[in-house]
């Protein structure tokens, strides 16, 4: 039997060789005449890992002409470079983007945009690992342009995409059902929490225990300390040392894990930034991009400082218990209050402490706080088990998706018969020949 040759007629090249990449810009936010026009202006939040038809924000022709924003032709591949590195889209209408999104300004002949899209989706973890930045990981166009790209003959690209989408069709149907179930669970969870923090779950218990009424508080009055991280100039990479006091980052608040400490400062810098210190038992909150995530620094963690994208909270334990506080803070009703004044055209940032302090809170007496926590845990125990099962199923589905893509870009997804069919196509030629044609096309365009 003839041994199968994987990736026959393929070549390895760079993303910069098969497309001309560019990125957009942001019109000056203080000039109102630049916004609320009819030109779609994409930010990362508009990318959906699929077809993009519209944008949350729009700019005017004047805004386009007075900024670095550029018109992006339909069917271009869009990829996020900041924060959510590798998030994707293919625009189906003419759009513009901000500077956080790269796009294929020119896609050369013989490159199928959907093949490129699926390859970038598969490569997302690797692209993300190449990100740099203390507060938020970013990649540059330079990194994109030198990123490796497996180029097969043009008919093979189409055949691979067709087979990927056949596999994904049934997979996506199952994922959609899981997501619908998860959405219903979330609605149930928020309904339980709303009733809990409005006193409905403990109404009978409260009347039987003759407790004081709930008190009118503010976010400031239930905390002993609220502190945002230092200014960027006070915590530059030049100040980092190999060992010392840890710098707590957004990832620690978002993931609620504290074993991945990447940056440290010496004692002198720590003492200068002592107002921003973070101690075991303190809460830290993410304030940029992925906002409102909260975690409590463990008892065995090292004291350190928070970075620019965090807020530190120390609660008033005489008024509020730790268990009640964390559940209340994570509830949708409170999250909506702290995030409603978020600002920033590209990367969203949470409102400042001055805006957060006056937020009104209706607070039950401490004995009722303990009872509310018990009621929440009782009502949500089944929810937590079902949610865990759904998340595990979604993870398995994503692993299967990555497995399909891995086989595709290793040249192992198509059968020998399917490859032979591709070779009969009039456009079939080795990718080395295709790449030379692309180079010629590029030279002609640059003249």
ZIZI-V433279 format. One record per run of one state. SS is the DSSP state (@ for helix, = for strand, . for the rest). FROM is the first residue (numbers start at 1). TO is the last residue. If there is no record, write none. Layout:
SS_FROM_TO ; SS_FROM_TO
This chain:
._1_10 ; =_11_14 ; @_15_18 ; =_19_23 ; ._24_31 ; @_32_34 ; =_35_42 ; ._43_43 ; @_44_46 ; ._47_49 ; =_50_52 ; ._53_56 ; =_57_59 ; ._60_60 ; @_61_65 ; ._66_71 ; =_72_72 ; ._73_76 ; =_77_80 ; ._81_81 ; =_82_82 ; ._83_87 ; =_88_91 ; ._92_94 ; =_95_97 ; ._98_100 ; =_101_107 ; ._108_112 ; @_113_122 ; ._123_123 ; @_124_129 ; ._130_131 ; =_132_132 ; ._133_137 ; =_138_138 ; ._139_140 ; @_141_145 ; ._146_147 ; =_148_151 ; ._152_153 ; @_154_197 ; ._198_202 ; @_203_209 ; ._210_214 ; =_215_218 ; ._219_222 ; =_223_228 ; ._229_231 ; @_232_234 ; ._235_236 ; @_237_239 ; =_240_241 ; ._242_244 ; =_245_248 ; ._249_249 ; @_250_255 ; ._256_263 ; =_264_265 ; ._266_266 ; @_267_272 ; ._273_273 ; @_274_276 ; =_277_278 ; ._279_282 ; =_283_286 ; ._287_287 ; =_288_288 ; ._289_293 ; =_294_296 ; ._297_303 ; =_304_306 ; ._307_309 ; =_310_315 ; ._316_321 ; @_322_330 ; ._331_331 ; @_332_339 ; ._340_342 ; =_343_343 ; ._344_348 ; =_349_349 ; ._350_352 ; @_353_357 ; ._358_359 ; =_360_363 ; ._364_365 ; @_366_409 ; ._410_415 ; @_416_423 ; ._424_430 ; @_431_446 ; ._447_447
